[in-house]
Amino acid sequence: MVSSSGPVKGVLSLLSVLIVVALFFMPFLNKAFHIDDVAFMNISGMMDHNPLHAVPVDYPYMGKLVPGFTPYELTHPLLIPYFIKLVSAVFGASEIALHAAFLIFPVILLLALLKLNALLFSDAANRIVLVLFASMPAFLVNGQTLMTDVPMTAFLILSVVAFYTGLEDSPGKLIGASGALVAALFVSYQSLLFFPLFFYYAWLRRRLDLRVVLSLLVPVLLLLLWFFLVYRHHGLLPLIRTRIGGAGADILSEIRRGALLQVMVGKAVFTVSALGGSAAFVMVYYHVISGSVRRFSAEIAGLTLLFFLLVMQTVAYPAAGKILLAALAALGVLSIREVVRVCRRSSGPAEGPQTLFLTAWFFTVLAYDLLLMPFGAVRYLLPALPPLLLLLLNGPLHGAAAVKRPVFTAAVLILSAAFGLASAVSDYHYAKVYREFAEEVKTFRQARAGSVTIWYIGEWGMRFYMDRAGAHYLFEMSEEPKKGDFVVTPEMPRQWLPSLQVQSRLLLYATRNYDPVLPLQLFNSQAHAGFYGHFWGLLPFSFSPAPCESFKIWEVRY
């Protein structure tokens, strides 16, 4: 085990990370607010600068009105909404300002990942780890949003670095581990699921003493203290006692939804295929350097054929979609198998504990994705990818690969970066659709002197930009639209329909399609791509010329 804690190497790592972030993130700072960004922004607007002060509001959600909603009932803690509030107060709530502020989280994550790789193994593969991880759409695309997945993963890896250092070399660093875990907990409640891993590693190292236990209990006690303060001020208990269960928006409702057999089957298929899509370049690099290309090729071909036969009659996708799903699922299964093989091979006293820890980390994420998450999403898989990379890219041959096979290594890194950037461009264009359409709605209203009322169905970024354009949110049981009004329904965020009474009065006025900028699509029900949710498709990405969004504009006849 080689440490790269020297100041020169530290500066080089920082420069490398800053260059990668500048190349992979800076071009997308003006990305439209997207998916759950809007929920976190709305929550930030409900909060006072004192996080215990919030005024209940009647909050529209999925076509229903949640009365007396407060930020404490959200499925996430409030660190990210509070960060959004602070940034908005200083720099404004623009796309560029918020996305620029959120760059701190990819920087923290990548720096912590390189440090962890050097601590657990060596820094020989750091450059390869950096580029392959940074170009994974699970990180790159999600890192260009305001959602919690990248921040949570960043603080988790940072806490692992501090915990390892405190356990092995400097006990004072355990305080840093506690601080990073507090941040992770207040970004996402799912961070609680990682605490057993820290106890497990300390036990493996035979260093599970009182100091370690206290460093891990302090973050949990602070979270419980926060729960107590919220209950005392508002009579609510986050995670347990809220008013939003009826809307299916609380954590227990989402867990129950994800536990349905049909949903769990879809989650399992999507998670494995998303893992395969995320690990594709890593697996190719791993097997070429390991000299096992023939075996890998035969296994991929055999499993792809087997999975194709399984999905041929069960999934109503075009043949190309079925082949892609089968191939990605095969890659995912082989990735899982390879993690197990690496763990079994690395059983010595030097690398055994960290290999067991990384393997447990990897399978913990897969387990809670399957058992606890309400649906499959690539962003939910993100915390499993760091241990996957560290396990597969630190074999005895991999450190010298960049020197011995520079052309091949460069080709893999370039192709991985190209795919990651293409995914980011595709999602940037898709997110932009709702901003552009809302501008068209605004122009349409202005052309009619603002006298026309436009209603819409939809969530996510569409909701933010349609509200800003002066359109009205249409509840599923509402009968408010009047003769001469217009109702807009999208393809993707259409999670409810107008009431039957309203539907009977609608006449199709126009359809507005937006074509994709690339055939690569991440989130498109027609392409069966479900990057943000497997209900829209079992593929983490797809190739299709289908419109990336289609709006129907209906006129209310009477």
N, C-alpha and C positions, 0 to 999 in steps of 0.2 A: 504494500500500500504506500503510495507516494503522495505527499501533500504538496500543493502548489500555492502556498500562502505567502510567497515572497511578494514584496511590493511591486516589482516590475511585472510579474505575471498577473497580479491583481489589476494593474493599470491596463495591461493588454486585454484582459478579459472584459473590463469595463468598456474600453474602446470598441472591441468586437461587438459587444451587445448593443452599444449605442448606434453603431453602423448598421447592424441588422435591423434594429427597430426603426431607424430613419428610412431604410430602403423598403421595409415591409409594411410600415404603418403610416408614415408621414403622408404618402400620396392619398390616403383615405380619410384624412381628418374631417373632411366635409361630408362624410357619409350621413345619410338621413337617419334620424332616430328610427329604431327598428325593434321588432318583436317586443320584449318586455322592457326595453328602455323607457317606454312611456309610463309604465306602471311605477317604476322607481322614481321618475321625475314627478309624477303626480303625488306620490307619497312624500317626497321632499317638500312639495308645496304645502302639505298639510301640517308640517312640523314647525314648531317655533325653534328659535335658536337654543332654547332649553329643550333637550330631546324628550323630557317628560311632559311637556306642554304641547298638546295637539287638540284642535277643535274637531269633534265628530262631524262628518259630512255624509250626505246621502250620495253614495258612490255608484255610478253605473258600471256594471261588470257582466259581460257575456249576455247582454240583452236584458238583464235584470237590474233592479235598483236595490243596493245593499244599504239599508237605513242606518244612520249613526255610525258609519265606518270610521275607524281610527287606524293610524299606521301600525299600531301594536298588534293588529290582527293579521298582518301580512305573513306570508309563508317564509319570509326572510327577516333577520334582524335589521337594524336601522343604520349600520355604519355606512353602507353605500348611499342610501338616500340622503344621509346627513352630509356626506362628502359632496354629493351633487348640489345640495343646498349651499354649502360654503363656496364652492367654485362658482355657482351661479350668482351669488351675492357679490363676488369680487370681479368676475370677468363676464358675467352675463350667461344666459342659458342657451347659447348658440351651439350648433353642432361642432364647430371648430374648437371653441373654448372647452367644452366638456370632453371631447375626444382627446384633445391635447393633454388635459389634466389626467385622463385615465391612462396615458402612456406610462405613468409611473409603475403600474402593475405589471405589464409585460417586461419592463426593465428589471424589476425586483425578481420576477419569476425566472428569467433567463440567467441573471447573475447567481441566484441561489442554486439553480440547476447545475451550472458549471462548477460552483463551489462544492456541491454535494458529490458530483462525479469525481472531482479531484480528491475529496476526503475519503470516499468509499473505495475508489479504485486508483486511478491516476488521471492526470490531465492530458494524456496522450491523445485521447479521442474527443477532447473538448470541442474542437472546431467542427467535427462531424456531428456531435450531439447538438451543438448550437444550431446549425443550419437545418438539420433534419427535423428537430423539434419546432423551430421557429416557423418552418414552412408547412407544418401540419395544419390543415384547415380548422381542426378542433381548437387549436390555439390561435392561429392567425385571424380567422374570420370572427371567432368569438371575442378575441381581444380588441376588435374594432367596434364593440358595443359597450353599453353601460351596465351590462348584466354582471352577475356576481361570480361567475365560474372562474374567470382568469384571476381576479383578486383573491378569491378563496384559495385557489391552487398556489398562488404566489406566496401567501402567508404560510400555507402548510409546508411548502418546501423550505421556506426560510426557517420555520420552527424545527424542521428535521435537522437542518444544518447546525443551528444553535444547540439543539439537544445532543446531537452527536459530539460536537466539540466540548460541551459541558460534561458529557459522560466520559469522554476519553482523555481530555487534556486540561480543560479549564472549567472547574465547577461553577465559576461565576457566570458562565455563558448560559446556565440553566435559567437564569432570570430572563435573558433574551428569548429563550424558547418559550417561557411563559407569556411574555409580551406578544410574540408572534402568534401564539395559540389564541390569546384573547382577541387579537385582530381577526383571525380566521373564524372564530366562533361568532363574532359580531358582524361578520359578513354573511355567513351561511350556517344554519343550524346543523347541516349535514357534517360539518367539521367534527361534531361530537363522535361520529362513527370512527374517527381516526385515533382517538385517545387510547383504545386498547393496544394499538400498534406500538405506541411509545412504551407502554408497560412491557409489552412483549420483547422489544429490543433490549430494554434495560435488564430484563430477566435473562435473555440470551447471553448478555455480557456479564452476568452475575453481579450487577451493580444496582439492583433495585433496592435502594436504601431510602431512608426517610426524606432526605433532601430531594431525591428524584420524585418521590410520591407527592411531596408538597408542591414542587414546580408544576406538576400536572393537575393537581387539585385546585390550585389558585384560579386558573381560567374558568373552571366549571363553577366554582363558588361565586366568582364575579358575575357570571351569567345568571345564576340563581338569585343573586342580589338584585340584578336588573329586573328579573321576573317579579320579585317581591315589590319593588318600587312601582312597577307598572300596575300590579294588582292593587296596591294601596291607593294609587292616584286615580285609577280608572275602573277598578273592579274587573279587569280582564287578566287572563293568564295566558300569555303567548304559548302556542302549541296545543293548549288544552281547552281553555274556556274563552271562546270568542263568539261574535254575533254573526259570523259569515258562513257558518256551516250550512245554512239553508241554500246559499248560493254555490255550494260545492267548492269554495275558495280557501277553506282552511286546510291545514296539513293532514289531519286525520281523514278528511274527505278525499284528498288527493291520493293518499296511501291506499285507501279502500278501492278507489277507481283503478289504480295500478295493479291491484291484487286480483282483478277479474281474470279468469283463465284465458279468455281470448286476448285480452290486453297483454298478459304476461307472455303469451306465445309470440305476439308481435314484437314486444320489447326484446325478447331473447334473440329473435332473428335479426332485428335491426341492430342490436348491440354487437352481435358477432360480426355482421357485415360492416358496421361502422369501424370496428376494431381492425378488420382487414383492410379497409380503405385507408385508415390512419397509418397502419404499419407497413403498407406496401413497399415503399422505398427502403425502409429499415430492413425488411425481410430479404429483399433482393440483395442488398449490400451485405447483410449478415451471411447469407449462404454462399455468395461468391467468394468472400474473404475466407470463409470456413472450408471452402473446397467441397461443398455439398450441393452443387447446382443440380446435378443429375437427379439425386434423390428428391430434392425440393421440387423440381419440374414434374417428376412422376407423381408426387403426392398432390401437387396442385391440380394436375390434369385429372387424376382419379377422383379426388374430392369434388372438383367442379362438375364432373359428369354425374357423380352420385347426387349432389345437391340439385343439379338441373333436373334430374329425373324426379326428385322429391317435390320440387316447386312447379313442375310442368303442369300438373293437374290441380294444384292448390292455389296458385297465384295468377290472377288474370292480367299478366303483363305481356307486352310484346316479347318475341323470342330474344331480342337483344337485351331487353331488361332482365329476363330470366337468367340469361348467361352471365350478365354482370353481377346480379345478385348471388348466383351460385359461386362465381369466382371470388367475390369479396368475402362471402361466408367461409369459403375454403381457406382463404388467407387468414381470416380471423381465428378459425379453429387451429391452424398450424402455428399461429402466433402464441396462442394459449399453450399448445403442446410444447413449443420451444422454451417458453418461460419455465415450464415444469422441468424440462431436460437440463436447462442451465442450472436451475436450483439443485437438482440431484447431483450434478457434476461438481458443484462448488460446495463441498461439505467440509473442507478443511478448516482449521481453527482461525486462519487469517481472514478468509473471505466468507466463511460459512454464515456467521451471524448477520452480516449486511445483506447477503443474498437471500436468506430466509426472510429478513425484514422486508426487502423489496418485493419478494414474491407474495408475502402476506398483504402488503399494501396493494399490489395489483389485483389480487383476488377479492379484497375487501370492496374495492370500487365496483368490480363486476357484480358482486353479490348484492350490494345495496342498489345498484342500477336496476337489477332484475326484481328485487323484492320490495323496494320502498318507493321508487320513483313512479310518478303517475303515467309516464309514457317514455318511450325511448327517444333520446336526443343526443347528437354528437357532443354537445357541450357537457352533458352528464358524464361522458366517458373521459373527459380531459384529465382528471386526476390520476387515471390509470396509465397514462402514456409516459410520464417521467420514469417510473420504475421499469416499464417495458424497454425504453431506450437504454437505460443504464445497465440492465441485465444483458441485453443483446449486443451492445457495442463495446463491451469491455473484456472480450476474450483475449487469449494470449496473442492472437494474430492481428487483432483489430487496431491496436495502438500504432503499429508500424505500417498499416495499410496505406495511409496517405502518402508515405514516402515510397513504399515498394510498388504501389499501383496508383500513381497520381492521376493518370488519365481516367481510369475507371471511377475513382473517388470523386473527381471533379464532375464527371458526367452525372453520377447519381445526385450529387448536391445541386447541380444546375437543374436537372429534371424535377427534383423535389421542389426547389424554389419556384420553378415555372408553374408547376401544378398548384402550389399554394397561392401564388399571386393570381393565377387565372381564377381560382375559387374566390379570392377576395374581390376581384373585378366583377365577377358574376353577381356576388351578393351585394356589392356596392350599387350596381345597376338596378337590381331588384328592389332594394330599399328605396332607391331614388324614385321609383315609379309612383309611390304614394304621395311624395312631395310634389311631383310634377302634375299628377292628376288633380290634387287639391288646388294647385294654381289655376288649372283649367276651370275648376268649379268656381273659384273666386272670380275669374274673368267672365264666366257665364252669368253669374249673379250681377256683376257690375254692368254688363251689357243690358240687363233688364232693370237697371236703376235700383238694384237690391230688393226688388219687390217679390221675387220668387223665393219660396222656401224649399230648401234641399235637405232631405233626410238621408241618413246612411246607416248601413249595418256594417260593423267591422271593429276590430280591435287593433292593437299593436301600433305601428307607425302611422297607419291609415287614420286611426282615431285622432292622433295628435295633429296631423296636418289638416284633416277635414274640420276639426274644431276650430283651428286657426283660420280656416277659410270661411267660417261663418255657417257651416252646415250643422245639422242637429242630429244627435244620437237617437236612433229609433229603437225603442224597447220592444221586446218580442210580443207583448200583449197590448201595445199601444194602438189606438185607433185615431190618433191625432191628425195624420196627413189629410189635407183637404184638397178639393178640386183645384187643379193647376199646380200643385206641389210636385216635386220630383223625389224619387227614392233611388238611391245608389246601392247596388249589391256587388261585392267583389267575388272573386273565385277563392282566394286563399284564406283571408281572415273572416269568411262568412260562417260564423259558428252558431247562428240562429237565423230564423226567417221572420219576415213580417207576419203579423197576425193574419189569420184566415180572412178576417173582415177586410183588412187592407189589401191582401193579395187579390181579392175579388175585384178590386177597383183599379188595378194597375194595368197599364198598357205599355209594352216595350217601346221606348222612345229612341234609344240608340245603344250601341255596344262599342266600347273603347278597349282595344287590345294593345298591349305593349309587348313588342318582340324582345327576345333576349339579345344581349350584346355578344354573347358567346353561346355555342351549343351546350357547353358545360353548365348545368343548372343544379343548385343545391336544394332548393325548396320550391317544389312545383308538383301539384297533385297530378297533373296530366303526364308529367315525366316520371311520376312515382318516386320523387326525391323528397325525403323527409328529414333533412338536416336538422331542423329545429323541432321536429315532432314526428314520430313514426306513423301517426294517424294519416298523414298526407302521403306516405310512401315508405317502403321498407328499405329503399336505397339511400345511402348517405349523400350520394350525388348521382347524376345521370347525364346523359347526352341526348338532347332533344331540341328540335326547332319550335316546339310549342310556345305560345305566348307565355311570358313569365307572370303576367297578370291580365285578367280580363274583367272589365267593369260593365255591368248592365245598368243602364239608366232607364228608370220606369217613370211614366207620367201618371199621376192620379187623375182618373177620368171623371169621377164624381164624388 
